[in-house]
Amino acid sequence: MEREQLADFLRRRREAIRPGEVGLADGPRRRTAGLRREEVAQLAGMSVDYIVRLEQGRSSQPSTQLLASLARALRLTDDETSHLFHLAGHQPPPSEGVAQLARAGLVRLLHLLEGASGMVISDLGQVLAQNRTSLLLSGNHMDLAGDRRYLLWRWFTEPGNRGTHPRENQEHHSRQLVADLRATFGRRPGDPEVTGLVQRLAARSSDFRRLWDEHEVAVRRADRKTLLHPRVGPLLMDCETLVTPDLRQQLLVLTPADDESRERMDLLRVLGVEEFPSGLPTSRR
């Protein structure tokens, strides 16, 4: 572990990020252009004291989980993430692991989408980053562990998570999810992450098995969905998807499709965040 180099790298990356890039206001009393330590701690889900010790070269060796959180908080590129892991004395995550960290450019774009709900999603349906409107619309999907971090898993194994879609639309949405997973399965032949998820879903859900056996394949780029929000009611949303060149990550943007939905989204932003279930399902395309 290269403590001094790690400390220097973390300080310089923190100081290089403007608050607006991570959805924070500059504020009138900010003395530097970069992030404060407490802001990095909040974004990474760790204590300010630990951030201070890392930047002073006094910390114990950080775990790979902590490094991944720091990489997300500091919006590191794939190369910078690998460098971070090397400095901390760990092997960088394999290509599929790096793909589970939201790309820095997508995250910056995410926070420029004022008034729209935006999230970065892996090709297996793991939510990697969300902006404030997305959190208001669908809850926090980023802090889930195990198979629950996959949208498909929650949709097919936890029936209560289907409540944000009208009953008459649920079959259509199920088919979309499975057809998209089929496309990923074809692009990543033999990948244990993909095959493992398919096997576990097939073992848990007869509904998933039925649709998987139909072998429908479709990568959808745009769609219109009705979402049922527990606080403001039904929302008709247009869904647009931008994908990275390797198709491993997607930026999903949801915008109101009519005036009534736009007014309800405005109301939701005024109401702000209150307690509601973590990982509430949202429309994916």
Secondary structure as GFF3:
##gff-version 3
##sequence-region A 1 285
A	DSSP	alpha_helix	3	16	.	.	.	ID=ss1
A	DSSP	three_ten_helix	19	22	.	.	.	ID=ss2
A	DSSP	alpha_helix	37	44	.	.	.	ID=ss3
A	DSSP	alpha_helix	48	55	.	.	.	ID=ss4
A	DSSP	alpha_helix	64	73	.	.	.	ID=ss5
A	DSSP	alpha_helix	78	87	.	.	.	ID=ss6
A	DSSP	alpha_helix	95	98	.	.	.	ID=ss7
A	DSSP	alpha_helix	104	110	.	.	.	ID=ss8
A	DSSP	beta_strand	117	122	.	.	.	ID=ss9
A	DSSP	beta_strand	127	130	.	.	.	ID=ss10
A	DSSP	alpha_helix	132	138	.	.	.	ID=ss11
A	DSSP	three_ten_helix	146	149	.	.	.	ID=ss12
A	DSSP	alpha_helix	151	157	.	.	.	ID=ss13
A	DSSP	three_ten_helix	159	164	.	.	.	ID=ss14
A	DSSP	three_ten_helix	167	169	.	.	.	ID=ss15
A	DSSP	alpha_helix	170	187	.	.	.	ID=ss16
A	DSSP	alpha_helix	192	204	.	.	.	ID=ss17
A	DSSP	alpha_helix	206	213	.	.	.	ID=ss18
A	DSSP	beta_strand	222	229	.	.	.	ID=ss19
A	DSSP	beta_strand	233	243	.	.	.	ID=ss20
A	DSSP	beta_strand	249	256	.	.	.	ID=ss21
A	DSSP	alpha_helix	259	271	.	.	.	ID=ss22
###
